[in-house]
Amino acid sequence: MGSVKIIPMELISQSDNTLLLNELRSHGVLLVRSEGEHADLGDFEKFTQTLASSFTVHGNPARSLISDDGFTQEVDAGTHALPPHSEMTYMPFYPDTMWFYCVQPPQAQGETTVFDGVEMLERLSVETREFLQSNRLKYKHIYPRSAWSRTVPVETAAEAAALIESVLPLFSSRGEFTFFFDDEDNMHAQYLTSAISTSKDGVPTFSNSLEISFVPRVIELRGGSVEMEDGTPMPQAILDEISVIGKQVESKISWQKGDILMIDNTRVMHGRRSIVSQDDRQLFVRLGNRH
């Protein structure tokens, strides 16, 4: 991916959003950094609202909700490193854009990492690309009411099921999603999809939730993991190749206070380096869909 393109916040306030969106299409990720007074939370939320047609939230109940509109959240808690992933791509309803806002940068380490899925796909061996094109992933998870009720704003599991069924046709091109609710209102979900997807702009990309689905904390939170469509594990040799290529294309964001990072979630994956202390790093995030 090379260096991440930096856009001065002062320029954004004077520019047409079309210019900014075109830059995002070109680069997949933009770092908006103020050369003067730092952007505050209100600036961050206003910035996202001028670019998005709708917002959603992450279902992880450990992510505190920050804003009055209910769409600004803290990022994943903990100090562990996170491998490359596109947000919520273990189900078809994932947002096309992410915005991170740095409230407090870490004193050491804790960088956010970004990975261009288009470049990763180009670097995969022919054999691996052919395997991934011919063999879909199967994500299987169990979501308690505390998780699904965040993203499906209804009172009962029956209402949630009806709402999900009504919108599923809109996402049928992304994969096959099936689900049911048990007697305790836990949602059992299964999602069949390719590790190779298509970006919002129609470009083939390696952008998914494959590697992060093996992180123990993620398995615990989602109540499941990932395997191949036929129930066999993903071949270790392919996982090793993906890990090596991820390190080759990785770019890191060394945060400064007030930074805003904008990511095309359909093209670019993100992760993070391990954090020395959770107390000295605070990031907020908003998830949505661009105009």
Buried (B, 14 or more C-beta within 10 A) or exposed (E): BEEBBEBBBBEBEEEEEEEBBEBBBEBBBBBBBBEEEBBEEEBBBEBBBEBBEEBBBBBBBBBEBBBEEEBBBBBBEBBEBBBBBBBBBBBBBBBBBBBBBBBEBBEEBBBBBBBBBBBBBBBBEEEBBEBBEEBBBBBBBEBBBEBBBBBBEBEEBEEBBEEBEEEBEEEEEBBBBEBEBEEEBBBBBBBBBBBBBBBBBEBBBBBBBBBBBEBEBBBEBBBBBBBBEEEEEBEEEBBEBBEEBBEEBBBEBEBEEBBBBBBBBBBBBBBBBEBBEEEEBBBBBBBBBBE
